[in-house]
Every structure is written in C-alpha cells, then in structure tokens.
C-alpha cells in the first residue's frame, strides 16, 4: 500500500486537489506542513501547485529553504518518488533536485488552458504506467512555465532520456517543448501541467490518472478510473 | 561598519528578455530613437554590517549566489558604499 505526503507551503493551493486525485487511483495521502522536519514515513511526496511564499523573489526561491525540504531531498536521494507539479516543479529546480529553471512565459501572459502532451519516456516515477508516445490532455495554469537550461544540460536531458512530457503545441517557449523532466535516478519528476485537474469526468479529462496511477504499486486492472460509478463510460460516450 | 548595498539582478546574456524587447520596440513610437539592449531586471537594496568593504562584497556576492539570483538564468551585480555616504 503506497502512502504519499503532500507538502503544504504558505500559498500552496492545489494540495486538496492532489489528495482527492490520488484517492481516485487508490493512493492514501496526508498533508504535511512545510515547517515539519519529516514526511511521517511516507513512501513518496508531492509538492503541489500554488504560490509558495507568494512567489516572492522567484517561484520556489524561498520554499526551497523550508525545513521539510531536507526530508524531501533525503527521500529523493533514497530513490523514493518525489513529484513536483507546477509550483512544485519550480521548487524542485530551485532546490537543485532537478536541472534547469522555469522562467516567465515567452508571451508574457499567464496561461490557463488545456494542453496536449506527449509522453516522451515511460521510464519515470510518474509515467511508468503510460505508453511511449501516448497523448494526454491536461490543464496548465502558470506564469513561469518556460523551461530553460543551457545547451549542455538539454543535451544530457535528451541523451539520458530524462524528458518525461513534451507539449504538442508549445504554449510558453520552453526549450525542446519540455513540459516535464525527471532526475537521472528517474524518481524525481517535475511537470508544469496539472494531472490532479484531469482526474474526473466532471473536470473534462481523466488523463491525469494515467500519470498518478504510476505512483501506485497496484496492478493497473484493479484501479478505479472515475470518482463516481460510470464516470469513465460517460466521459467516453461524451467524447 | 555598515554598508548600504544595491544588487541588480538581470537575465544572463543570451537569455531572451521579452519584456525588455517589448519596451525597446515601444520607445521609437514615443520619439526615442537610438535606444538598444534594453534589459529588465530587479533591484534589491539592503544594509549590511561587515568589517570592511571586501568582506561586505564577499558576503553580498555569496548571498546573491545562494538566494537573490538563480545562476541558471540570472546574473547579479553588486554595488556598495559605506552607509550614509552619497553616491
């Protein structure tokens, strides 16, 4: 039975959505306040979206110094799944747990829209239940999602198969159309799109569950794919 | 002694600055010709207690490296003077 911790920073705003979406794929999770020293024995951790510490200075710049980040770093070193969604991705790059940085969107606009994504590798903690090349529709909701790194880092990300998700139509100027990457150990994953917001037929897409169920160690056949009876079938019929 | 420090944080050379480019494109419409290389960044000011100017500069640069600028995308320029001194 997998149990995850979902870290709450002052200004996080997706933590309850993440807990609910994890519940849909049968993962038990608990909220952990950022001043805590440990993750309560959780098998993995999610850093959710939002505006940790008001995004002051740069998104994630202050959050990376929160006491809980030592435990997050320890878990990452130990090979446990560490997932950063949106602002959580920004925190992971600021903390040096993932390479690169997320700059302001190239068009200088806050982007809130559904994006089409391609699963570039299934060799990551968040895509091991997906298929290579699988297309997913997930919402983005960010002002600083423009992934940036130097040429050498981009080369390494490509050569090591560390690009996890790419945009079909790049909305924000990210180098290499990158929407999500993983660490060399493949257990730390950061992505700008929000899988938890595509976890119910009512939200218009169930594609986020394809990612979240990668965090379980249950057989795929036992997973429920909707948060209400018949949701999947109704969604399929409506599309 | 006390120093007043000004840190300017801007994007690394070679990293696109769409805000700077937008401003640069707007200036000719107002009749300002010949303006180029507009870069937008941020300024952080603070006072710092240190033994001497070298120590103040070393601390300021370390503080920039660890917090005020993200070296992946930004550079920081430190200027400092004894507090209260006009510059």
Boltz contact constraints between the chains, C-beta under 6 A:
constraints:
  - contact:
      token1: [A, 58]
      token2: [B, 70]
      max_distance: 6.0
  - contact:
      token1: [A, 101]
      token2: [B, 70]
      max_distance: 6.0
  - contact:
      token1: [A, 101]
      token2: [B, 72]
      max_distance: 6.0
  - contact:
      token1: [A, 101]
      token2: [B, 73]
      max_distance: 6.0
  - contact:
      token1: [A, 103]
      token2: [B, 73]
      max_distance: 6.0
  - contact:
      token1: [A, 106]
      token2: [B, 18]
      max_distance: 6.0
  - contact:
      token1: [A, 108]
      token2: [B, 18]
      max_distance: 6.0
  - contact:
      token1: [A, 148]
      token2: [B, 73]
      max_distance: 6.0
